[in-house]
Amino acid sequence: MRPGNVSRRGFLQRSLGTLAAAGLPPWYANQFVAAQEEGRAKKTSANDRLAMGIVGIGSPVSRSLQVVGESTPCVQSGQLTFTLGCDVNAAHRQRGTEVMRQRGFKDFEAKTKDYRELVGDKSLDCVLVATPDHWHAQVAIEALKAGKDVYCEKPLTLTVAESLAVQ
């Protein structure tokens, strides 16, 4: 077996043998491993679940829907949900809402064209910025000021001044 080829479960099983060899009772080692497995199997509480809004939702060339698709493991585990979207184009808002509802986000709605309304929504924890590049910094700054976490693909900024403002 190669050194970099050990799974977490394999490590715990080997640790069980090591604990027994060290003189600890097997029942203690079994309880230790069971507690580790139980910790991973816990349901996600409401405090562990992120509600994310999407700025720039419906454009066919936007990465937003691809990012949503790539976040499927987090969505399936209950750690993440997408609830609100916005786009300046009404057709994009409608398309984004339809696509997100088809993907299982029944409560998702892209109802506004102004990103400031989305960023100001208290129910959101974070914002996905999928606007054209020259809008990335402005939307990110407003979201950060509102206390939101931000996911934005590069380029986040286009100038040094924008970079300093985002800090």
C-alpha positions in Angstrom: 0.0 0.0 0.0 1.3 3.4 -1.0 1.5 6.1 1.8 -0.8 8.6 0.1 -3.5 6.0 -0.5 -5.2 5.7 2.9 -8.8 6.6 3.2 -10.3 8.1 6.3 -12.1 4.9 7.2 -8.9 2.9 6.7 -7.1 5.2 8.9 -9.7 4.9 11.7 -9.6 1.1 11.4 -5.8 1.1 11.6 -6.1 3.4 14.6 -8.4 1.0 16.3 -5.7 -1.7 16.1 -3.1 0.8 17.3 -5.3 1.7 20.3 -5.8 -1.9 21.2 -2.1 -2.6 20.9 -1.4 0.3 23.2 -3.4 -1.4 25.9 -6.6 0.5 25.6 -9.7 -1.6 26.0 -11.3 -2.6 22.7 -14.7 -1.3 23.8 -13.2 2.2 24.2 -11.7 2.0 20.7 -15.0 0.8 19.2 -16.8 3.7 20.9 -14.2 6.1 19.5 -14.7 4.9 16.0 -18.5 4.8 16.3 -18.5 8.4 17.6 -16.4 9.5 14.6 -18.9 7.8 12.2 -21.9 9.2 14.0 -20.5 12.8 13.8 -20.3 12.5 10.0 -23.8 11.1 9.7 -25.6 14.0 11.6 -28.3 15.9 9.8 -27.5 19.5 8.8 -29.1 22.0 11.1 -30.6 25.3 9.9 -27.5 27.1 11.1 -25.3 24.9 8.9 -27.4 25.6 5.8 -26.4 28.5 3.5 -29.0 30.4 1.5 -27.4 31.8 -1.7 -28.7 34.4 -4.1 -27.5 34.7 -7.7 -26.8 38.0 -9.4 -26.9 37.5 -13.2 -29.0 34.3 -13.4 -30.4 33.6 -16.8 -28.0 34.5 -19.5 -27.1 31.5 -21.7 -23.4 32.6 -21.6 -23.4 33.1 -17.8 -21.5 30.7 -15.6 -24.2 30.9 -12.9 -26.2 27.8 -13.9 -23.0 25.8 -14.4 -21.8 26.8 -10.9 -25.2 25.7 -9.5 -24.8 22.4 -11.3 -21.3 21.9 -9.9 -22.5 22.6 -6.3 -24.9 19.6 -6.4 -23.1 17.6 -3.6 -23.5 20.6 -1.2 -27.2 21.0 -2.3 -27.9 17.2 -1.9 -26.3 17.2 1.6 -28.5 20.1 2.7 -25.6 22.5 3.2 -26.6 24.9 0.5 -29.8 26.1 -1.2 -30.4 28.7 -3.9 -33.4 30.9 -3.1 -33.2 34.3 -5.0 -31.9 35.6 -8.3 -31.8 38.8 -10.2 -30.9 39.9 -13.7 -31.4 43.2 -15.5 -33.0 41.3 -18.4 -36.6 40.2 -17.8 -36.2 37.2 -20.2 -33.1 36.1 -18.3 -35.0 36.3 -15.0 -37.8 34.2 -16.4 -35.4 31.6 -17.9 -33.3 31.5 -14.7 -36.4 30.9 -12.6 -37.7 28.1 -14.9 -34.3 26.4 -15.0 -33.8 26.5 -11.3 -37.3 25.2 -10.6 -36.6 22.3 -13.0 -33.5 21.5 -11.1 -35.5 21.1 -7.9 -35.4 24.6 -6.3 -39.2 25.0 -6.0 -39.0 28.2 -4.0 -36.4 29.9 -6.3 -37.5 33.1 -7.9 -35.5 35.7 -9.9 -37.9 38.6 -9.2 -35.8 41.7 -9.3 -33.6 43.5 -11.8 -31.7 45.4 -9.2 -28.9 43.5 -7.5 -29.1 45.9 -4.5 -32.5 44.4 -3.6 -31.0 40.9 -3.6 -27.9 41.9 -1.7 -30.1 43.6 1.0 -32.3 40.5 1.5 -31.8 39.4 5.1 -32.6 35.7 4.3 -29.5 35.3 2.2 -26.1 34.3 3.6 -24.0 34.6 0.4 -24.2 35.8 -3.1 -23.0 34.3 -6.4 -21.8 37.0 -8.7 -22.3 36.0 -12.4 -22.5 39.4 -14.1 -20.3 40.7 -16.9 -16.7 41.2 -15.7 -16.9 45.0 -15.4 -19.7 44.6 -12.7 -18.0 42.0 -10.5 -16.3 44.4 -8.2 -19.3 46.7 -7.7 -21.7 43.8 -6.8 -19.1 42.2 -4.6 -18.4 45.4 -2.7 -22.2 45.9 -2.1 -22.6 42.3 -1.0 -19.7 42.5 1.4 -21.0 45.8 2.9 -24.3 44.0 3.5 -22.4 41.2 5.4 -22.8 38.6 2.8 -20.1 36.1 1.7 -19.3 36.3 -2.0 -18.5 33.8 -4.7 -17.2 35.4 -7.9 -15.1 33.9 -10.6 -12.2 35.8 -12.0 -11.6 38.5 -12.7 -13.0 39.9 -9.4 -11.6 43.3 -10.3 -10.3 45.1 -13.3 -8.2 47.8 -11.7 -6.0 48.3 -8.7 -8.4 50.8 -7.3 -11.2 48.2 -7.4 -9.0 45.6 -5.8 -8.3 48.0 -2.9 -12.0 48.8 -2.6 -12.9 45.1 -2.3 -10.5 44.6 0.6 
